[in-house]
């Protein structure tokens, strides 16, 4: 084996608190190398929060991580997903089937259905959004070639929730009941779970130790505004320790909330400033933000989702507007 080629990361598990285990599962993304599944003791078994990504060999990794905590699938009493992105919901179907447990998730989870049911249609939809955003034809052709025939969607199968995760619903565990708070923006289906007696929060991707923003564009009118509303929702909660969807547990969530707000403000300002000298496509704004050297890297696809969401937010605020009849679509200051 070449010394430059890294071996696949192995799943690892640690007990974070009595009755709380972090299952750290590998992910296939360079910038996000692993994700967390949280196992919380309940009635001689566990409640699972999130699943890890689906795909070949992923269930085996999940089983190994669960075994390191001293459990197997027969011990899973309930599966709760903070949202339905692939790395949080991808293994839901085999877990529910093998454990015989229920799945609880927010009712807006179906934004992933097209990807799971018809990957080719999902790819074409993504390419058309990119074309309308001004991504060059050559780049679109390369992306289609890279993705065509890729059978791995990250979701093993669609499984519908047995119960909607909405405010008022509580998840019972040995540590007490966890309360549901809606926090859309990162995804329409996103919720966090708060345990007020222990001052714990399972934050999914709403709050992370290293703040990294992402807005799942195209499923709601204003993902950025929804995300900011979610920050307002969780800020008053009494939380000493946050159990995030990626990275290590962390304290001082108010500092992370402040940093997230700062980054949103910075992104809105950069988007606005890019239009100061005239009309731009969303992709031209991306190029100004990431720099010409990064336009042909995966980061530009990530930032395109963010810029489109920022444009939607600024349009709602009355600061920018679409240019009538432009194809690809262009934007200007209002």
C-alpha angles and dihedrals in degrees: 000000000000112000088226093060113088120218116242111273114254122230114259132194132198135177106239097179135355103290095011124096129182114215107198109201127188121250127200095232120101094214094044106038099173144009135208132245113190121214116195123187118249132165096335093317138053144267112224120216109201128344116230123244124312128232141092112339094000096111089053089055090049092051091051092051092047091050090053087061090051097254141104133197093277087067094058109106098174140003119216121185120201088205140340103256112131096256092054102036106021097104096038095108098055092040093052092044097047097039095041089223134136126257120223119194141146114279092239090069096112095088085095096052097093092052092051098040101037114014092174092056090046089053092050091048091052092048092051092051088050092049091050088049092058102258106159118256093241091056091048090051092051091049092049091050092049094049103036111107093015101139095182110094097166091246117093093200140329115267119177121225120259091211134023115242101226135145109289094037114113129198110216119217138154087265091057135265121324116216124217122237121181113233109168124170102081083056131351089239097051123133135161125216120224127196103195099188094054092032092232130145130193098208105181105196096326092092124018132178089241103041110234116166125212129164120197098226126207102034100084136019098249118019093165092052090047091051092051089049089052090054088053089049096055100034095084093049118110103241128163098168131027121206103203134195092244132025132010127325113269142193133222099050091179089068090052090049090052091048092049091052090048092052092048089052091049093050093049090049093050091049091049093045092052088063094049093094097045147292118342139178117234090252092053087055089050090053091053091050101044099030129242092276091063100042093099095046130091090256090073092060089051093049092046089064089050095047093049089051091048091051090052090051094048091047090054088050089052094242100114137024140193118258107242115245097004116144113211088037117256131197134206139179112277 
